[in-house]
Amino acid sequence: MFAARHFHARLDRARPAARAHRGEMLAPDRFSHWTGRHPSSVHAMKAGAVDFLTKPIDNVRLFGALDQALRFDDAERRTRAIRTMIERRVEALTPREREVMQHVVCGRLNKQIAADLGTGEKTVKVHRGA
């Protein structure tokens, strides 16, 4: 798998956050450089590389970096999935439910929300989903 003599980072031109926003699948970046030039390593790290490995590559460090990258990628995918689910649920709210939610998030009580919106406490509870 890593038998190539010269192995560079797989760097997409778009930043990882922009790719994630577009819903693209992200793979953790690995980076190794034959000459170990400083500007290349800085560019790779900014683009999402988890480590800078110089040749000859130490297998323990390589597999440690791969393990770290895969764990990070797994956590990022889970976070994106949760965020997507929350965004879909918020989009499904009615305008009034969204208005009530803004008050709830601010820590307001049902009675306070009802007074602010000029409605009854039971109506707030219905819009709140409680």
KAHU-V768211 format. One line per field, one symbol per residue. phi: phi as a letter, one per 30 degrees, with the letter a starting at -180 (. if undefined). psi: psi as a letter, one per 40 degrees, with the letter a starting at -180 (. if undefined). A space follows every 50 residues. Layout:
phi=???
psi=???
This chain:
phi=.cdddbbcdccddddeddddddiddccddcbbbdciddedddeddddjdc acccddddedddddddddddddddddddddddddddddddddddeddddd edddddiddedddeddcibdddddddddic
psi=dfeidhhiighidiiddddddeeihhiiiihihdefhdddddddddeeie ihhiiihhdddddddddddddddddddddddddddddddddeiidddddd dddddeeiidddddddefiidddddddde.
